[in-house]
Amino acid sequence: MAKYTMSAIKADLSAVMGKEAILNGNIPEAYTHDEALELDPIDPLGVVFPTSDEQVADLVDYASHSNIALVARGSGTGLSGGARPVTDGLVVSFEHMNRILSIDTIDQTARVEPGVTLAQLEEALAGTPYFYPVYPGEMSATLGGNVATNAGGMRAMKYGVTRHNVLGLAFVTGSGIRARSGGAYVKTSSGYDLTQLLIGSEGTLALVTEVLVRLSLRAHTRTLILASFRNFEDLANAVVSIPERGLLPSILEYVEATGLAAMAQHAGVSLGVSANVAATTSAYLMIELEAMSDEDLSWQLNEVMGLLNVHHSTEQYLLDEGQRQGLINAREAAFWTVKALGATIILDTVVPRSQLATLFAGAASCAREHDTLLVGTGHVGDGNVHLSLFASDPVECHAAATAIVHLATSIGGAVSGEHGIGVAKRQLFLEQEPPPRLGLLHSIKSVFDPDNLLNPGKLL
Ligand SMILES: Cc1cc2nc3c(=O)[nH]c(=O)nc-3n(C[C@H](O)[C@H](O)[C@H](O)COP(=O)(O)OP(=O)(O)OC[C@H]3O[C@@H](n4cnc5c(N)ncnc54)[C@H](O)[C@@H]3O)c2cc1C
């Protein structure tokens, strides 16, 4: 990359973006990092704020001629360093491209600019029977960031992750091609699927300028069960049994007992768990069931309660509405709790559900071997666990994390279930990718972004 100073490129950029659209000099600290715990901040050359896809295309053209890297940024809530700047590049913040372009209740879609946040979309849909079901814990995250990371979250077991809920995109590739993919239809067999290719590409292939999402109908009724387990094996068996019986909870999460206590305290919510149950519990399941009718809900509830008993759940609490929302909020905020408590690394490995018991036991022994404290929570219904690692020695902590990821991939899993690779997991990802597949990924990158302008040093 060329070594430009911001003052040298400012005049050129003003012509492309307009003066107000550029920040240089005192770049606010927020733009120097995302929320990945283990990465230091980096000062970029500057931050630009495009307001239209034409401007994005002009920016890519300018960056290409000047050989300046572009790092896309939504809200910077990513947990893998994907939006972390590079020293000789510009941060492209999409926060000014934040318009909801249309909501179509007939085709059940919403068309939004990439800087629209999940909270904004939820608010816009509030008066309708529809909602956007992808629910990563942080509602300030943008749709563009969700697309680039293929964000998942708590409702993926029933509703799928971002890639199951995005029908089309508008984008500008690193080579300057401005294009659209997909449309307001729910199926297509019309050639290579560029929408799906770009979802999860972490801003390394194209800058996304518009997102077309599908909407779902809201359920009429719901309930949340908190179920305690003495050991992880019983908990894992209970998880597997639920979809095996044909049930699809809208939330199926696990929280280790220490984690639940900290989260509930942090969020100021009382769950009514008795002291003797808390004392003998290793972990809890949070199971939210929802339905269009009371009859369906009570049928699901009976089935799940039966399965929890079969798998030795020691106690089940049916939460009232205040507790239900309090616990979901506390779970959403789990990251802030473990960050405040000093976690060094958070892993988000994913394994087949059938391998959860092996992962729980193996991860605990990897942590013990490396003198690292491990506290787990996560989307266990998807086989996706969030393991927070705490250690005074970062080298030991890293060794524990590496061993856990190797274990997960050796039992049929993958490095990241939803947070993406970015910088934080790049080394682990590259080690695990078989050379033929890695070769294909590099070939795709070179077609979309031949000069490696977009998010260099991330993912690949
Ligand atoms: C408290 C908390 C809880 C979370 N819980 C979850 C969870 O349950 N599930 C989950 O999946 N994630 C979760 N996350 C992670 C995070 O919210 C998601 O990764 C989210 O998708 C990031 O969105 P963002 O707008 O903040 O993107 P950023 O962090 O700004 O960027 C993420 C990536 O997207 C790229 N990007 C951003 N915008 C564009 C664009 N327009 N075009 C191309 N590339 C772009 C960036 O370059 C980067 O690689 C959580 C984070 C926090 C802080």
Ligand as a Chemical Component Dictionary entry (heavy atoms), coordinates in Angstrom:
data_LIG
# 
_chem_comp.id                   LIG 
_chem_comp.type                 NON-POLYMER 
_chem_comp.pdbx_formal_charge   0 
_chem_comp.three_letter_code    LIG 
# 
loop_
_chem_comp_atom.comp_id 
_chem_comp_atom.atom_id 
_chem_comp_atom.alt_atom_id 
_chem_comp_atom.type_symbol 
_chem_comp_atom.charge 
_chem_comp_atom.model_Cartn_x 
_chem_comp_atom.model_Cartn_y 
_chem_comp_atom.model_Cartn_z 
_chem_comp_atom.pdbx_ordinal 
LIG C1  C1  C 0 -22.848 -7.294  23.301 1  
LIG C2  C2  C 0 -22.625 -7.951  21.975 2  
LIG C3  C3  C 0 -23.350 -9.099  21.676 3  
LIG C4  C4  C 0 -23.193 -9.710  20.438 4  
LIG N1  N1  N 0 -23.921 -10.844 20.166 5  
LIG C5  C5  C 0 -23.811 -11.421 18.950 6  
LIG C6  C6  C 0 -24.582 -12.579 18.630 7  
LIG O1  O1  O 0 -25.334 -13.096 19.442 8  
LIG N2  N2  N 0 -24.456 -13.094 17.386 9  
LIG C7  C7  C 0 -23.634 -12.549 16.448 10 
LIG O2  O2  O 0 -23.575 -13.043 15.321 11 
LIG N3  N3  N 0 -22.865 -11.479 16.735 12 
LIG C8  C8  C 0 -22.934 -10.903 17.949 13 
LIG N4  N4  N 0 -22.157 -9.811  18.244 14 
LIG C9  C9  C 0 -21.192 -9.320  17.260 15 
LIG C10 C10 C 0 -21.660 -8.169  16.343 16 
LIG O3  O3  O 0 -22.769 -7.464  16.863 17 
LIG C11 C11 C 0 -21.955 -8.706  14.963 18 
LIG O4  O4  O 0 -20.776 -9.256  14.414 19 
LIG C12 C12 C 0 -22.511 -7.646  13.988 20 
LIG O5  O5  O 0 -22.884 -8.285  12.796 21 
LIG C13 C13 C 0 -21.519 -6.531  13.679 22 
LIG O6  O6  O 0 -22.222 -5.451  13.090 23 
LIG P1  P1  P 0 -21.579 -3.993  13.028 24 
LIG O7  O7  O 0 -22.506 -3.106  12.322 25 
LIG O8  O8  O 0 -21.179 -3.551  14.387 26 
LIG O9  O9  O 0 -20.310 -4.286  12.130 27 
LIG P2  P2  P 0 -18.795 -3.882  12.317 28 
LIG O10 O10 O 0 -18.265 -4.449  13.578 29 
LIG O11 O11 O 0 -18.645 -2.437  12.105 30 
LIG O12 O12 O 0 -18.158 -4.670  11.100 31 
LIG C14 C14 C 0 -18.179 -6.080  11.042 32 
LIG C15 C15 C 0 -17.618 -6.546  9.697  33 
LIG O13 O13 O 0 -18.493 -6.139  8.669  34 
LIG C16 C16 C 0 -17.800 -5.386  7.680  35 
LIG N5  N5  N 0 -18.779 -4.417  7.164  36 
LIG C17 C17 C 0 -19.535 -3.556  7.881  37 
LIG N6  N6  N 0 -20.357 -2.880  7.076  38 
LIG C18 C18 C 0 -20.121 -3.308  5.807  39 
LIG C19 C19 C 0 -20.638 -2.986  4.527  40 
LIG N7  N7  N 0 -21.614 -2.077  4.350  41 
LIG N8  N8  N 0 -20.127 -3.621  3.446  42 
LIG C20 C20 C 0 -19.167 -4.551  3.573  43 
LIG N9  N9  N 0 -18.630 -4.910  4.770  44 
LIG C21 C21 C 0 -19.117 -4.297  5.867  45 
LIG C22 C22 C 0 -16.614 -4.806  8.421  46 
LIG O14 O14 O 0 -15.537 -4.506  7.550  47 
LIG C23 C23 C 0 -16.277 -5.956  9.349  48 
LIG O15 O15 O 0 -15.509 -6.921  8.685  49 
LIG C24 C24 C 0 -22.281 -9.184  19.494 50 
LIG C25 C25 C 0 -21.537 -8.043  19.804 51 
LIG C26 C26 C 0 -21.699 -7.432  21.028 52 
LIG C27 C27 C 0 -20.894 -6.202  21.332 53 
# 
loop_
_chem_comp_bond.comp_id 
_chem_comp_bond.atom_id_1 
_chem_comp_bond.atom_id_2 
_chem_comp_bond.value_order 
_chem_comp_bond.pdbx_ordinal 
LIG C1  C2  SING 1  
LIG C2  C3  SING 2  
LIG C2  C26 DOUB 3  
LIG C3  C4  DOUB 4  
LIG C4  N1  SING 5  
LIG C4  C24 SING 6  
LIG N1  C5  DOUB 7  
LIG C5  C6  SING 8  
LIG C5  C8  SING 9  
LIG C6  O1  DOUB 10 
LIG C6  N2  SING 11 
LIG N2  C7  SING 12 
LIG C7  O2  DOUB 13 
LIG C7  N3  SING 14 
LIG N3  C8  DOUB 15 
LIG C8  N4  SING 16 
LIG N4  C9  SING 17 
LIG N4  C24 SING 18 
LIG C9  C10 SING 19 
LIG C10 O3  SING 20 
LIG C10 C11 SING 21 
LIG C11 O4  SING 22 
LIG C11 C12 SING 23 
LIG C12 O5  SING 24 
LIG C12 C13 SING 25 
LIG C13 O6  SING 26 
LIG O6  P1  SING 27 
LIG P1  O7  DOUB 28 
LIG P1  O8  SING 29 
LIG P1  O9  SING 30 
LIG O9  P2  SING 31 
LIG P2  O10 DOUB 32 
LIG P2  O11 SING 33 
LIG P2  O12 SING 34 
LIG O12 C14 SING 35 
LIG C14 C15 SING 36 
LIG C15 O13 SING 37 
LIG C15 C23 SING 38 
LIG O13 C16 SING 39 
LIG C16 N5  SING 40 
LIG C16 C22 SING 41 
LIG N5  C17 SING 42 
LIG N5  C21 SING 43 
LIG C17 N6  DOUB 44 
LIG N6  C18 SING 45 
LIG C18 C19 SING 46 
LIG C18 C21 DOUB 47 
LIG C19 N7  SING 48 
LIG C19 N8  DOUB 49 
LIG N8  C20 SING 50 
LIG C20 N9  DOUB 51 
LIG N9  C21 SING 52 
LIG C22 O14 SING 53 
LIG C22 C23 SING 54 
LIG C23 O15 SING 55 
LIG C24 C25 DOUB 56 
LIG C25 C26 SING 57 
LIG C26 C27 SING 58 
# 
